[in-house]
Structure formats: C-alpha cells, structure tokens
Amino acid sequence: MADIQNFRNETVDRVIEVAMSVENTTFEKHYRIGDLARLWGLGRETVRKLVKDDPGVIKIRMGRKKAHTIYSIPESAARRIHTRLLNAA
C-alpha cells in the first residue's frame, strides 16, 4: 500500500512540476521545428522526434491528422533537450 501512495505522490509532484514549467514559459521565446533543425543542424523529423514528448512543448493539432500538428517549443525546453543531446554523446 505504501508503494501505491508513493507512486501517487510522485505523480502529483510531476504534474505540478509540468504545470509550473508551462506557466513559466508563457512569455519565453518559442521555436518551431524548422527553427531548431536549422540551429542544431539536424533534420526536421529528427527534431520532431526529440521534442514531441517533452512536457514543456506545446502541440497544436490542426484537424485529425498528426501530420497537421504544430509544435511550439519554449526556449527553456529547447535548451534542456539540446543539453540532453550533448550529454548523450
């Protein structure tokens, strides 16, 4: 039972952390996939795969198809993702 309560507490903490990070990124500079692809020297699809599941990334779906999704990546999320890339090498 303690494991379930611990899991719930961790989940709630993570939800709060994500909500706070989204709130704090409202007035940051935001990048699109193409912008980061040019800055980082990577392909658009590679960048999309890197950012699509990041909690700070805003996804705007235009219609029903995933191909019509616009990603808006806050500068803090872009820095975090880029740092993760550099540390993986």
PyMOL commands that set and color helices and strands:
alter all, ss='L'
color gray80, all
select helices_A, chain A and resi 2-24+33-40+44-51+66-68+75-88
alter helices_A, ss='H'
color red, helices_A
select strands_A, chain A and resi 30-31+58-61+69-74
alter strands_A, ss='S'
color yellow, strands_A
deselect
rebuild
show_as cartoon
